[in-house]
């Protein structure tokens, strides 16, 4: 799965990016074709908003989560998907 990470008004650490890649890569087994995921991190006030869109062929999976901590937002996204 190809993963694009977009950072808006936030600087992510390498460990946060790695955690996101590990969480999203486990969904590879559900897609027959090459999937592409776009994860957008942005901040507003004291919260980190994370939006993940996974597209594979005709299928589109989208999830949103917010949390004061970026890594906790990643865990919420994992639960939603």
C-alpha positions as CSV (number, residue, x, y, z in Angstrom):
1,X,0.0,0.0,0.0
2,X,1.3,3.4,-0.9
3,X,0.9,5.9,2.0
4,X,0.9,9.6,1.5
5,X,1.2,11.7,4.7
6,X,0.1,15.4,4.6
7,X,1.0,17.7,7.5
8,X,-0.9,20.9,7.9
9,X,0.2,23.3,10.7
10,X,1.9,20.4,12.4
11,X,5.3,18.7,12.4
12,X,5.2,15.0,13.0
13,X,8.0,12.9,14.5
14,X,9.4,9.9,12.6
15,X,8.0,7.6,15.2
16,X,4.5,9.0,14.7
17,X,4.8,8.5,10.9
18,X,6.2,5.0,11.4
19,X,3.3,4.1,13.7
20,X,0.8,5.3,11.1
21,X,2.5,3.3,8.4
22,X,2.5,0.1,10.5
23,X,-1.2,0.5,11.4
24,X,-2.3,1.1,7.8
25,X,-0.1,-1.6,6.3
26,X,-2.0,-4.3,8.1
27,X,-5.0,-3.5,5.8
28,X,-3.0,-4.6,2.7
29,X,-4.4,-8.1,3.0
30,X,-8.0,-6.9,2.3
31,X,-7.2,-5.4,-1.1
32,X,-6.5,-7.4,-4.3
33,X,-5.2,-4.4,-6.2
34,X,-2.7,-1.8,-5.1
35,X,-4.3,0.5,-2.6
36,X,-3.3,4.1,-1.9
37,X,-3.9,5.8,1.4
38,X,-3.7,9.5,2.2
39,X,-3.4,10.6,5.8
40,X,-3.9,14.3,6.6
41,X,-2.9,15.6,9.9
42,X,-3.9,19.1,10.9
43,X,-4.2,21.1,14.2
44,X,-7.0,23.3,15.4
45,X,-6.7,24.9,18.8
46,X,-5.5,22.1,21.1
47,X,-6.5,19.1,19.0
48,X,-4.9,17.0,16.2
49,X,-7.3,16.0,13.5
50,X,-6.5,13.0,11.4
51,X,-8.3,12.1,8.2
52,X,-7.5,8.8,6.4
53,X,-8.8,7.9,2.9
54,X,-7.9,4.5,1.4
55,X,-8.7,3.9,-2.2
56,X,-8.4,0.7,-4.0
57,X,-10.1,0.2,-7.4
58,X,-13.7,1.3,-7.0
59,X,-13.6,1.1,-3.2
60,X,-13.1,4.1,-0.9
61,X,-12.7,3.9,2.8
62,X,-12.6,7.1,4.8
63,X,-12.2,7.8,8.6
64,X,-11.8,10.8,10.8
65,X,-10.6,11.2,14.4
66,X,-9.4,13.9,16.7
67,X,-7.4,13.8,19.9
68,X,-4.9,16.1,21.7
69,X,-2.2,13.6,20.8
70,X,-1.4,12.5,17.3
71,X,-0.6,8.9,18.3
72,X,-3.9,8.5,20.1
73,X,-5.7,9.8,16.9
74,X,-3.9,7.1,15.0
75,X,-5.2,4.5,17.4
76,X,-8.8,5.8,17.0
77,X,-8.5,5.6,13.2
78,X,-7.3,2.0,13.5
79,X,-10.4,1.2,15.6
80,X,-12.8,3.0,13.2
81,X,-11.4,1.3,10.0
